[in-house]
Amino acid sequence: MSNELMNQEIREAIEAGETALISLREAQARLNSARNWGIFDMFGGGFFSSMIKRSKMDDAGQCMERAKQDLMRLQKELRDIQVPMDLKLEVSEFLSFADIFFDNIFVDYMVQSKIAEARAQVDDAVFRVESILMDLKNLQNNPW
């Protein structure tokens, strides 16, 4: 692979990583909002807070689905770069985080637990993507 082609592939991977990071951070924000409404709901918020919490959870689920698609694109771009570095991202590790919200959850505590679980997985994905982006930018600036 020529240096020019390799640089193009690296740029595409960086772009995919930055897009994934934006999606992941949006998912973080939505999950934080859902968590806050869930806490309010647990302490007697009533019907109105339950409806808002559910809406926030739906928003978070949509953001997480978008992040999952962006992570899959990043994974594809990383496969295009054939370098002896550990620039791997297994999207399968994150596939479950977009599926954690169930339609028939009745217990508020369980909802909070699922939101916390999703937040932890999204936080981990953000950390990994940031690390990959740093490695890609180093590679771009210092080709072998």
MDTraj code that builds the backbone (N, CA, C; nanometers):
import mdtraj as md
import numpy as np

residues = "MET SER ASN GLU LEU MET ASN GLN GLU ILE ARG GLU ALA ILE GLU ALA GLY GLU THR ALA LEU ILE SER LEU ARG GLU ALA GLN ALA ARG LEU ASN SER ALA ARG ASN TRP GLY ILE PHE ASP MET PHE GLY GLY GLY PHE PHE SER SER MET ILE LYS ARG SER LYS MET ASP ASP ALA GLY GLN CYS MET GLU ARG ALA LYS GLN ASP LEU MET ARG LEU GLN LYS GLU LEU ARG ASP ILE GLN VAL PRO MET ASP LEU LYS LEU GLU VAL SER GLU PHE LEU SER PHE ALA ASP ILE PHE PHE ASP ASN ILE PHE VAL ASP TYR MET VAL GLN SER LYS ILE ALA GLU ALA ARG ALA GLN VAL ASP ASP ALA VAL PHE ARG VAL GLU SER ILE LEU MET ASP LEU LYS ASN LEU GLN ASN ASN PRO TRP".split()
xyz = np.array([
    [0.0854, -0.1167, 0.0000],
    [0.0000, 0.0000, 0.0000],
    [0.0903, 0.1234, 0.0000],
    [0.0636, 0.2157, -0.0899],
    [0.1455, 0.3365, -0.0982],
    [0.1213, 0.4258, 0.0235],
    [0.2195, 0.5132, 0.0498],
    [0.2044, 0.6064, 0.1618],
    [0.0833, 0.6966, 0.1452],
    [0.0585, 0.7399, 0.0221],
    [-0.0565, 0.8275, -0.0036],
    [-0.1884, 0.7549, 0.0263],
    [-0.1971, 0.6301, -0.0188],
    [-0.3182, 0.5517, 0.0059],
    [-0.3331, 0.5227, 0.1552],
    [-0.2232, 0.4911, 0.2204],
    [-0.2271, 0.4657, 0.3644],
    [-0.2730, 0.5897, 0.4398],
    [-0.2209, 0.7070, 0.4016],
    [-0.2637, 0.8311, 0.4668],
    [-0.4123, 0.8559, 0.4467],
    [-0.4635, 0.8245, 0.3292],
    [-0.6069, 0.8395, 0.3023],
    [-0.6882, 0.7461, 0.3916],
    [-0.6427, 0.6226, 0.4036],
    [-0.7122, 0.5251, 0.4887],
    [-0.7097, 0.5701, 0.6354],
    [-0.5972, 0.6232, 0.6786],
    [-0.5866, 0.6721, 0.8162],
    [-0.6819, 0.7893, 0.8368],
    [-0.6869, 0.8821, 0.7404],
    [-0.7797, 0.9956, 0.7516],
    [-0.9242, 0.9475, 0.7604],
    [-0.9593, 0.8479, 0.6803],
    [-1.0956, 0.7936, 0.6839],
    [-1.1251, 0.7288, 0.8190],
    [-1.0273, 0.6591, 0.8750],
    [-1.0462, 0.5973, 1.0062],
    [-1.0608, 0.7045, 1.1142],
    [-0.9815, 0.8106, 1.1053],
    [-0.9925, 0.9202, 1.2019],
    [-1.1304, 0.9842, 1.1924],
    [-1.1764, 1.0094, 1.0714],
    [-1.3096, 1.0685, 1.0528],
    [-1.4178, 0.9784, 1.1119],
    [-1.4069, 0.8481, 1.0861],
    [-1.5052, 0.7537, 1.1401],
    [-1.4996, 0.7526, 1.2931],
    [-1.3788, 0.7589, 1.3481],
    [-1.3635, 0.7614, 1.4938],
    [-1.4218, 0.8869, 1.5549],
    [-1.3984, 0.9993, 1.4915],
    [-1.4531, 1.1256, 1.5443],
    [-1.6052, 1.1267, 1.5373],
    [-1.6613, 1.0714, 1.4306],
    [-1.8071, 1.0617, 1.4192],
    [-1.8624, 0.9703, 1.5281],
    [-1.7958, 0.8575, 1.5518],
    [-1.8388, 0.7649, 1.6573],
    [-1.8315, 0.8317, 1.7935],
    [-1.7270, 0.9097, 1.8155],
    [-1.7109, 0.9784, 1.9437],
    [-1.8242, 1.0786, 1.9666],
    [-1.8632, 1.1502, 1.8633],
    [-1.9755, 1.2437, 1.8748],
    [-2.1026, 1.1684, 1.9140],
    [-2.1288, 1.0576, 1.8459],
    [-2.2479, 0.9773, 1.8762],
    [-2.2441, 0.9230, 2.0184],
    [-2.1270, 0.8749, 2.0600],
    [-2.1140, 0.8209, 2.1947],
    [-2.1351, 0.9285, 2.3007],
    [-2.0825, 1.0461, 2.2767],
    [-2.1005, 1.1544, 2.3747],
    [-2.2468, 1.1992, 2.3814],
    [-2.3151, 1.1966, 2.2681],
    [-2.4584, 1.2282, 2.2687],
    [-2.5342, 1.1218, 2.3484],
    [-2.4961, 0.9963, 2.3297],
    [-2.5587, 0.8888, 2.4073],
    [-2.5328, 0.9079, 2.5565],
    [-2.4107, 0.9486, 2.5926],
    [-2.3794, 0.9758, 2.7332],
    [-2.4732, 1.0819, 2.7895],
    [-2.4900, 1.1898, 2.7156],
    [-2.5749, 1.2991, 2.7624],
    [-2.7191, 1.2524, 2.7802],
    [-2.7693, 1.1758, 2.6842],
    [-2.9080, 1.1265, 2.6926],
    [-2.9237, 1.0295, 2.8087],
    [-2.8250, 0.9438, 2.8304],
    [-2.8315, 0.8501, 2.9429],
    [-2.8278, 0.9248, 3.0759],
    [-2.7476, 1.0296, 3.0845],
    [-2.7441, 1.1092, 3.2079],
    [-2.8799, 1.1724, 3.2348],
    [-2.9435, 1.2226, 3.1304],
    [-3.0754, 1.2821, 3.1461],
    [-3.1778, 1.1776, 3.1905],
    [-3.1734, 1.0598, 3.1279],
    [-3.2654, 0.9520, 3.1661],
    [-3.2419, 0.9116, 3.3118],
    [-3.1138, 0.9042, 3.3522],
    [-3.0819, 0.8696, 3.4907],
    [-3.1410, 0.9715, 3.5876],
    [-3.1234, 1.0993, 3.5555],
    [-3.1740, 1.2037, 3.6441],
    [-3.3257, 1.1985, 3.6575],
    [-3.3950, 1.1779, 3.5462],
    [-3.5408, 1.1656, 3.5522],
    [-3.5812, 1.0386, 3.6253],
    [-3.5020, 0.9333, 3.6114],
    [-3.5307, 0.8092, 3.6824],
    [-3.5187, 0.8260, 3.8324],
    [-3.4179, 0.8991, 3.8748],
    [-3.4011, 0.9258, 4.0188],
    [-3.5202, 1.0054, 4.0704],
    [-3.5587, 1.1089, 3.9961],
    [-3.6756, 1.1893, 4.0349],
    [-3.7993, 1.1009, 4.0433],
    [-3.8141, 1.0113, 3.9463],
    [-3.9300, 0.9227, 3.9414],
    [-3.9308, 0.8270, 4.0603],
    [-3.8129, 0.7802, 4.1019],
    [-3.8045, 0.6874, 4.2148],
    [-3.8505, 0.7525, 4.3452],
    [-3.8325, 0.8820, 4.3544],
    [-3.8700, 0.9521, 4.4769],
    [-4.0072, 1.0166, 4.4660],
    [-4.0950, 0.9547, 4.3880],
    [-4.2335, 0.9968, 4.3851],
    [-4.2688, 1.0977, 4.2789],
    [-4.1983, 1.0978, 4.1692],
    [-4.2261, 1.1929, 4.0626],
    [-4.3623, 1.1748, 3.9977],
    [-4.4137, 1.0540, 3.9993],
    [-4.5467, 1.0288, 3.9468],
    [-4.5501, 1.0057, 3.7967],
    [-4.6712, 1.0114, 3.7433],
    [-4.6963, 0.9789, 3.6036],
    [-4.6162, 1.0675, 3.5084],
    [-4.6150, 1.1964, 3.5347],
    [-4.5459, 1.2914, 3.4465],
    [-4.3968, 1.2595, 3.4366],
    [-4.3321, 1.2377, 3.5493],
    [-4.1889, 1.2079, 3.5468],
    [-4.1629, 1.0715, 3.4821],
    [-4.2526, 0.9762, 3.5008],
    [-4.2378, 0.8455, 3.4358],
    [-4.2420, 0.8591, 3.2846],
    [-4.3313, 0.9425, 3.2353],
    [-4.3426, 0.9633, 3.0908],
    [-4.2169, 1.0317, 3.0361],
    [-4.1676, 1.1308, 3.1065],
    [-4.0463, 1.2003, 3.0616],
    [-3.9274, 1.1048, 3.0657],
    [-3.9162, 1.0268, 3.1733],
    [-3.8071, 0.9299, 3.1845],
    [-3.8113, 0.8328, 3.0671],
    [-3.9289, 0.7835, 3.0355],
    [-3.9430, 0.6884, 2.9237],
    [-3.9005, 0.7534, 2.7924],
    [-3.9394, 0.8793, 2.7739],
    [-3.9007, 0.9525, 2.6528],
    [-3.7490, 0.9688, 2.6459],
    [-3.6879, 1.0017, 2.7587],
    [-3.5419, 1.0170, 2.7638],
    [-3.4723, 0.8841, 2.7362],
    [-3.5292, 0.7752, 2.7850],
    [-3.4721, 0.6440, 2.7586],
    [-3.4822, 0.6098, 2.6102],
    [-3.5946, 0.6436, 2.5497],
    [-3.6097, 0.6196, 2.4055],
    [-3.5067, 0.7005, 2.3268],
    [-3.4887, 0.8276, 2.3658],
    [-3.3881, 0.9122, 2.3010],
    [-3.2491, 0.8505, 2.3151],
    [-3.2176, 0.8042, 2.4353],
    [-3.0870, 0.7437, 2.4603],
    [-3.0695, 0.6181, 2.3755],
    [-3.1740, 0.5379, 2.3648],
    [-3.1670, 0.4171, 2.2834],
    [-3.1388, 0.4486, 2.1377],
    [-3.2015, 0.5538, 2.0856],
    [-3.1770, 0.5941, 1.9469],
    [-3.0328, 0.6417, 1.9290],
    [-2.9833, 0.7196, 2.0241],
    [-2.8441, 0.7661, 2.0168],
    [-2.7472, 0.6494, 2.0244],
    [-2.7772, 0.5532, 2.1081],
    [-2.6902, 0.4375, 2.1212],
    [-2.6914, 0.3536, 1.9941],
    [-2.8058, 0.3451, 1.9292],
    [-2.8124, 0.2720, 1.8023],
    [-2.7273, 0.3418, 1.6962],
    [-2.7342, 0.4754, 1.6913],
    [-2.6516, 0.5519, 1.5975],
    [-2.5033, 0.5318, 1.6298],
    [-2.4697, 0.5330, 1.7579],
    [-2.3305, 0.5113, 1.7988],
    [-2.2845, 0.3722, 1.7570],
    [-2.3716, 0.2739, 1.7713],
    [-2.3357, 0.1378, 1.7307],
    [-2.3046, 0.1337, 1.5814],
    [-2.3853, 0.2000, 1.5001],
    [-2.3594, 0.2037, 1.3565],
    [-2.2267, 0.2750, 1.3269],
    [-2.2014, 0.3845, 1.3980],
    [-2.0759, 0.4576, 1.3781],
    [-1.9556, 0.3733, 1.4212],
    [-1.9709, 0.2967, 1.5286],
    [-1.8625, 0.2086, 1.5725],
    [-1.8367, 0.0989, 1.4696],
    [-1.9422, 0.0502, 1.4073],
    [-1.9242, -0.0518, 1.3038],
    [-1.8495, 0.0066, 1.1838],
    [-1.8790, 0.1325, 1.1496],
    [-1.8060, 0.1981, 1.0402],
    [-1.6586, 0.2146, 1.0783],
    [-1.6330, 0.2552, 1.2020],
    [-1.4950, 0.2696, 1.2483],
    [-1.4231, 0.1351, 1.2406],
    [-1.4885, 0.0307, 1.2831],
    [-1.4279, -0.1016, 1.2776],
    [-1.3899, -0.1375, 1.1338],
    [-1.4784, -0.1073, 1.0390],
    [-1.4499, -0.1339, 0.8975],
    [-1.3285, -0.0538, 0.8508],
    [-1.3245, 0.0738, 0.8876],
    [-1.2112, 0.1582, 0.8471],
    [-1.0807, 0.1089, 0.9081],
    [-1.0852, 0.0610, 1.0298],
    [-0.9644, 0.0100, 1.0938],
    [-0.9140, -0.1164, 1.0244],
    [-1.0063, -0.1969, 0.9722],
    [-0.9643, -0.3169, 0.8981],
    [-0.8893, -0.2794, 0.7709],
    [-0.9193, -0.1609, 0.7145],
    [-0.8521, -0.1167, 0.5922],
    [-0.7054, -0.0800, 0.6159],
    [-0.6721, -0.0510, 0.7400],
    [-0.5352, -0.0117, 0.7739],
    [-0.4617, -0.1363, 0.8195],
    [-0.3619, -0.1728, 0.7458],
    [-0.2858, -0.2932, 0.7794],
    [-0.1504, -0.2507, 0.8349],
    [-0.1503, -0.2235, 0.9623],
    [-0.0279, -0.1814, 1.0294],
    [-0.0058, -0.2718, 1.1502],
    [0.1186, -0.2853, 1.1934],
    [0.1467, -0.3742, 1.3071],
    [0.1175, -0.3079, 1.4412],
    [0.0020, -0.2462, 1.4531],
    [-0.0388, -0.1829, 1.5786],
    [-0.1691, -0.2453, 1.6234],
    [-0.1961, -0.2363, 1.7502],
    [-0.3201, -0.2910, 1.8026],
    [-0.4295, -0.1845, 1.7940],
    [-0.4795, -0.1648, 1.6741],
    [-0.5882, -0.0679, 1.6530],
    [-0.7171, -0.1450, 1.6295],
    [-0.7562, -0.2198, 1.7290],
    [-0.8727, -0.3053, 1.7127],
    [-0.9867, -0.2556, 1.7989],
    [-1.1030, -0.2688, 1.7440],
    [-1.2238, -0.2354, 1.8183],
    [-1.3248, -0.3423, 1.7843],
    [-1.3641, -0.4173, 1.8825],
    [-1.4637, -0.5213, 1.8592],
    [-1.6010, -0.4635, 1.8891],
    [-1.6724, -0.4331, 1.7845],
    [-1.8055, -0.3756, 1.8018],
    [-1.8973, -0.4739, 1.8721],
    [-1.8724, -0.6021, 1.8570],
    [-1.9577, -0.7007, 1.9232],
    [-1.9611, -0.6795, 2.0746],
    [-1.8536, -0.6229, 2.1305],
    [-1.8517, -0.5935, 2.2735],
    [-1.9550, -0.4870, 2.3089],
    [-1.9901, -0.4049, 2.2117],
    [-2.0807, -0.2943, 2.2374],
    [-2.2202, -0.3177, 2.1805],
    [-2.2403, -0.4285, 2.1104],
    [-2.3699, -0.4500, 2.0473],
    [-2.4822, -0.4563, 2.1494],
    [-2.4523, -0.5063, 2.2670],
    [-2.5583, -0.5210, 2.3664],
    [-2.6015, -0.3882, 2.4259],
    [-2.5144, -0.2872, 2.4231],
    [-2.5519, -0.1650, 2.4941],
    [-2.6673, -0.0916, 2.4288],
    [-2.6951, -0.1146, 2.3016],
    [-2.8090, -0.0492, 2.2383],
    [-2.9378, -0.1259, 2.2628],
    [-2.9285, -0.2430, 2.3221],
    [-3.0446, -0.3283, 2.3401],
    [-3.0874, -0.3421, 2.4857],
    [-3.0397, -0.2576, 2.5737],
    [-3.0664, -0.2798, 2.7152],
    [-3.2003, -0.2268, 2.7638],
    [-3.2647, -0.1439, 2.6827],
    [-3.3920, -0.0892, 2.7279],
    [-3.5058, -0.1797, 2.6840],
    [-3.5770, -0.2317, 2.7793],
    [-3.6860, -0.3221, 2.7502],
    [-3.8182, -0.2469, 2.7560],
    [-3.9158, -0.2953, 2.6793],
    [-4.0450, -0.2275, 2.6728],
    [-4.1291, -0.2487, 2.7980],
    [-4.1073, -0.3543, 2.8698],
    [-4.1955, -0.3862, 2.9820],
    [-4.1236, -0.3842, 3.1158],
    [-4.0506, -0.2791, 3.1414],
    [-3.9826, -0.2676, 3.2711],
    [-4.0775, -0.1965, 3.3671],
    [-4.1010, -0.2604, 3.4811],
    [-4.1964, -0.2031, 3.5761],
    [-4.1301, -0.1483, 3.7013],
    [-4.0140, -0.1939, 3.7334],
    [-3.9505, -0.1559, 3.8587],
    [-3.8515, -0.0432, 3.8328],
    [-3.8721, 0.0708, 3.8984],
    [-3.7857, 0.1871, 3.8775],
    [-3.6395, 0.1568, 3.9082],
    [-3.6136, 0.0794, 4.0113],
    [-3.4757, 0.0470, 4.0458],
    [-3.4088, -0.0287, 3.9316],
    [-3.4823, -0.1201, 3.8714],
    [-3.4265, -0.1964, 3.7607],
    [-3.3941, -0.1039, 3.6437],
    [-3.4796, -0.0070, 3.6196],
    [-3.4552, 0.0895, 3.5124],
    [-3.3260, 0.1650, 3.5405],
    [-3.3081, 0.2109, 3.6633],
    [-3.1861, 0.2831, 3.6995],
    [-3.0633, 0.1945, 3.6829],
    [-3.0762, 0.0691, 3.7173],
    [-2.9662, -0.0251, 3.7018],
    [-2.9293, -0.0418, 3.5545],
    [-3.0287, -0.0521, 3.4695],
    [-3.0034, -0.0677, 3.3256],
    [-2.9433, 0.0599, 3.2667],
    [-2.9885, 0.1741, 3.3122],
    [-2.9309, 0.3008, 3.2656],
    [-2.7839, 0.3082, 3.3079],
    [-2.7545, 0.2705, 3.4315],
    [-2.6165, 0.2740, 3.4806],
    [-2.5283, 0.1771, 3.4012],
    [-2.5821, 0.0609, 3.3693],
    [-2.5077, -0.0376, 3.2905],
    [-2.4765, 0.0176, 3.1511],
    [-2.5746, 0.0807, 3.0899],
    [-2.5536, 0.1391, 2.9569],
    [-2.4518, 0.2523, 2.9638],
    [-2.4616, 0.3358, 3.0670],
    [-2.3669, 0.4460, 3.0816],
    [-2.2245, 0.3937, 3.0934],
    [-2.2048, 0.2876, 3.1694],
    [-2.0711, 0.2300, 3.1852],
    [-2.0186, 0.1781, 3.0515],
    [-2.1036, 0.1135, 2.9739],
    [-2.0596, 0.0619, 2.8444],
    [-2.0288, 0.1753, 2.7472],
    [-2.1094, 0.2801, 2.7493],
    [-2.0829, 0.3945, 2.6616],
    [-1.9544, 0.4649, 2.7048],
    [-1.9352, 0.4810, 2.8358],
    [-1.8117, 0.5428, 2.8856],
    [-1.6895, 0.4629, 2.8400],
    [-1.6984, 0.3301, 2.8468],
    [-1.5891, 0.2445, 2.8031],
    [-1.5641, 0.2615, 2.6530],
    [-1.6722, 0.2695, 2.5758],
    [-1.6581, 0.2878, 2.4304],
    [-1.5926, 0.4215, 2.3997],
    [-1.6302, 0.5263, 2.4719],
    [-1.5682, 0.6579, 2.4516],
    [-1.4184, 0.6487, 2.4790],
    [-1.3805, 0.5865, 2.5883],
    [-1.2392, 0.5724, 2.6224],
    [-1.1637, 0.4993, 2.5115],
    [-1.2209, 0.3893, 2.4628],
    [-1.1538, 0.3104, 2.3593],
    [-1.1414, 0.3885, 2.2285],
    [-1.2465, 0.4577, 2.1894],
    [-1.2411, 0.5341, 2.0642],
    [-1.1412, 0.6482, 2.0764],
    [-1.1390, 0.7163, 2.1913],
    [-1.0397, 0.8224, 2.2113],
    [-0.8978, 0.7675, 2.1997],
    [-0.8746, 0.6501, 2.2553],
    [-0.7432, 0.5872, 2.2487],
    [-0.7071, 0.5515, 2.1047],
    [-0.8019, 0.4962, 2.0319],
    [-0.7789, 0.4608, 1.8919],
    [-0.7487, 0.5859, 1.8102],
    [-0.8253, 0.6918, 1.8333],
    [-0.8019, 0.8166, 1.7605],
    [-0.6628, 0.8713, 1.7884],
    [-0.6193, 0.8642, 1.9133],
    [-0.4859, 0.9120, 1.9476],
    [-0.3801, 0.8306, 1.8721],
    [-0.3976, 0.6984, 1.8695],
    [-0.3030, 0.6130, 1.7968],
    [-0.3042, 0.6436, 1.6475],
    [-0.4225, 0.6642, 1.5903],
    [-0.4327, 0.6950, 1.4475],
    [-0.3659, 0.8277, 1.4141],
    [-0.3867, 0.9268, 1.4992],
    [-0.3256, 1.0575, 1.4737],
    [-0.1747, 1.0503, 1.4874],
    [-0.1251, 0.9705, 1.5826],
    [0.0195, 0.9498, 1.5953],
    [0.0746, 0.8807, 1.4703],
    [0.0017, 0.7823, 1.4240],
    [0.0416, 0.7103, 1.3036],
    [0.0436, 0.8044, 1.1831],
    [-0.0554, 0.8907, 1.1752],
    [-0.0650, 0.9858, 1.0643],
    [0.0523, 1.0824, 1.0668],
    [0.0899, 1.1262, 1.1859],
    [0.1980, 1.2233, 1.2012],
    [0.3380, 1.1595, 1.1949],
    [0.3450, 1.0308, 1.2273],
    [0.4737, 0.9613, 1.2308],
    [0.4637, 0.8292, 1.1568],
    [0.4501, 0.8323, 1.0239],
    [0.4395, 0.7054, 0.9513],
    [0.5647, 0.6215, 0.9716],
    [0.5436, 0.4942, 0.9668],
    [0.6555, 0.4027, 0.9912],
    [0.7551, 0.4208, 0.8861],
])
top = md.Topology()
chain = top.add_chain()
for i, resn in enumerate(residues, 1):
    res = top.add_residue(resn, chain, resSeq=i)
    for name in ("N", "CA", "C"):
        top.add_atom(name, md.element.get_by_symbol(name[0]), res)
traj = md.Trajectory(xyz[None], top)
